[in-house]
Amino acid sequence: MQGSFFFKKKLLGDIAFPIHQLENCYIPSRTEEHLIPTQIEIPKWTAKEFERLVLDNNPKVAVFDCDGTLWGGDSGVGFLLWSIEQGLVSRSTADWIDTRFRAYRAGHVSEDAICGETVQIYAGLREQELRTAAAEFMRGFLPGCVFAEMAALVESLHQRGVELWAVSSTNRWVVAEGVRQFGIPEVRVLAVELCVVNGLITSEIVDVPTGPGKAASLRRVGLETPDAVFGNSIHDLAMMDMARNAYPVNPSPALLDAATSRGWGYFRPQAAEGNEATVGGE
């Protein structure tokens, strides 16, 4: 779409996406919730306090959620809409996933199910075609979306030789392209993945890391107790609970509430100030 995307208010439960120029990051409109007094009282770290706290704990392994944590916006939903606009899936498939997404927003479809189904719509396509599409989409999506403070922290962790992982409920092709900018290799990306046979994407699910599934995915690769885990939503809580040190970043109200009960502090990137909102499925 030549540097900009326009998603009409007609798909995925009437989620409206504005025109997106390369220098601006869109953030899907969601219903905001007011914070309760106990949430307001928990420690809110400045950027310097946050980075010092992380580095002083001397992590050897650090795990990051992506959407809402490393960057603003929802790359998974964004790619889904963009790929429909690009004609990567049929109109009948687009209508089906629209119906399923509306049911999800109404609470009739689970988080695990919708995360898998929004990737299964690409079954039958060549994996290289999806990789190419993901790269094109992320070239338009990421500029202006990355939280500068998180990019600086990741760079500091790289300099210290920390092993970095990305765990996301977005599809693996998009996540791999996104975290490439952060120096996280694809072999350390745990995301929604389908089985690929002879270069063709099948509908067989390999992994859907969301909620408790994120913790399960980490355990499968031998990470029982990561030194540092960063997340922004209640869907990250299970993997944050398994960490030696958990760091809520740009937390949703539900995660902020959980952080309060656990005595955690939190960090809000400057670009996310004023955008405290609920996350789908919370």
N, C-alpha and C positions, 0 to 999 in steps of 0.2 A: 504493500500500500504506500510505497514511496515515502517512507519516513514518518508516517502517521497512521493511527488506527482509529476507526470510528465504529464503535459497537452500538448498534441500535438497541433501544429498550424493547426487545422482543424475545429474548432468549434467556434461559436459566432463571426463571422466576422473576422476571422483570428487573434483574440487576442492570443498572444503567452504568455504562462506561463512557466517560467523556472522550473527546478528541485528545489523542495523546501525541504530542510532538516529542522529538527525541530528547529535548532538554528537560522535559517534565515527566514526573512519575504519577500515574493515576493511582488512586486508592479507591476501591469499590465502596459505594455508599452502604453503610450498615447502621442499624439502630444503636445509638449510644446509650450508655447507662451511667447514672451518677455514681460516684464512688462513696462507699459508706465511710463514716469517720475513722474506723480502725484501719482502713486501707490508706487513708491520707496520712496516718501517723507512722507508717512503716518507713524505714530509711530509704530515701531516694538519693542514689549516688550521682555525683557530678561525673563528667567524662573522665576527669583526672583521677577521681576516687575509684571509679569503676575499673579503669585500666590498672591502677596500682594494686587494687585488691586482687584482681585476677593474676597479675604477674608475681605478686608477693607469695601467692600460694604455690608457685612453681609447678604448674601442671606439666605432665608428660604427654597426656592425651586430652584433646579438647573436642567436644562434639557440638555442632551447631544445627539448629533448625534453620530454615532459609527464609520463606515468605514471612514478613513481619519481624524477622530477627536480624538477618544480614541486609535485607533490603525491604522497602515499603511495597505495598500492593500485594496482589495475589497472582503470581505468575502462572499457577495452574489453571485457574479460571480464565485468566487472560489468554493463555495459549489455546485453551479449548474454544473460546469464542473466535479468536483469530483464525484458527485452523478451519472452523466452520465457514467463516467468511472467505477463506482461501479455497474452499471446495475440496479439502482433504477428506471430508466425510460426506455421505449422501444427505439429501434433505430429509429423508425418512429417518435416518440415524440421528440427525440433529433434532428432529421433532421428538424422537424417543428420549434422548438424553435431557431435553428440555422438560419433558413430563416427569422424568425421574428426579431432576433437580428441584422442581417445584414440590414434589412429594417429600424430598429430603428437607427442604426448608420448612415444610409443615410438620416435620417430625415423624414421617411415615417410612422413611428410608434411613438406614444407619449411616454413620460416618464412614465406617469401613466399606460398606457396599458402594456408596457414591464415589469414594476415592478410587475404587477398582473399576467401576463402570465408566467413569470419565476417561479412562485410559483404554479400556477394552474396545471402545468405539473405533480404535485405529487397527484392530485385527484385520489382517489381510493385506496391509500395506507393507512395503519393503522398509526394513529398519533404516536403511541409509536415507530413504526419503524423509522419515521422521527426524533423523538426526539433522539433516539439512534444514528442515523446516524449523526445528527447535533453535538452531543457531541463528537463523534469520530473525525469528521472533525475539530472541533475547538481545540481539544487537539493537533492536528498537526499544525493548522494554527496560533494560538495565540502566542506561545512561540517565542520571538524575534520580534513580531509585535507591542506589546503594547508600546505606547509612555510613557517613564518613567516619564516624567514631568506631564503627565495627570494622571497617576496612583497615583503620590504623591499628586496632587491637590485633586483628589477624596477622598483619604484617609484623607486629612485635612478637607474636607467638612463633611465626615462621623463623624469625631471627634467632629465637631461642631453641630451635629444633623441635618444637612441639609437633606431635602427630595430630593432624586435623582430619575430622570426619564431618560429613554433612548427612543429616537424616531428615527426610521430607515426605509428606503425603502427596506431593506433586509428582508427575511422571519423571522417570529417570533421565530421559533425554533432555528435558528442559533444565532440570536441576544440575546435571553434569555441565551443561553450557554455562549456567549461571555461576557456579562455584569455580569454574576454570579461572575466572578473574581473580579469585582469592587464593589461587595456587593449590586448591584441593583436587587431587587426581580422581578420575572416575572410579578407580578401584576402591576408593574410600567414600563412595556415594551410596547411601542406602535410601532408596526411594521406590515409588510404585513401579513395579517391573513386570513385564509379561515375557513369557517364553518365546524365543525366536528360533525358528527352524529353517535352515537353508536360506537365511536372510529375510524370511517373512515373519511378520509379527503374528502370533497366535492370540487367542483369547484366554489362554491358560495363565493364571496369575502366579507369579513367583513370590511376590512380596507386596504387602500394603502396610507400610509403616505409619500408623497413626494411633494415637492413644497408647494403650498397653503394647500395641504392635511395634512401637518405636523401641521400647525397652527390649522386646523379644528379638528384634532385628540386631540390636547391638550385642545381645548375648550370643546370637548365632555366629557372630564374627569374633567372639572371644573377649568382648568388652563388658565384663561383669560390673565393674565399678570405674567408670571414666573419671578422670580427675576433675574435669570441668564440663558442664553441660549448659548450653544457652538456648532458651526458648521463649516464645511470646504468648502461647495459648494453653488452655487446659489440655489440649491434645499432646502437649510436650511434657506434661507433669510426670508421667510414669518414668520417662527417661531422666528427668531432672531428679526424681526421688532416688534413683540408683547411683547418682553421682556423689563424689566426695564433696564437691562444691557446686551448687546450682545458682545460675545467674538469670533471673527473669529480665528480658530485654523487651521494651515496648509492650509490657504485659496487658492482655485483655482483662476486663473486670473479673472474669472467673479465675484467671491465673493469679491476679493480684490478691484476690480473696484467699486462694490457697497459699500464696506466699506469706500472707499475714499470719495464718495459722501455724506456719513452719518457722517463723522468725527470720525469713529472708528479707533482704533489701531488694531494690530493683533499679534499673537504669532505663531512662527514656531518651532516645536520640533526639537531638534538636529538631530534626526534620519531622519527627513524629509527634511533637508537642501539639496538643489540641486535637489529636486524632484518636484519642482513647475510645475504642469501640469494641463491641462484641465480635467474636469470630464465629463463623458458621459452625453449627453443631454444638455450641455451648449452651 
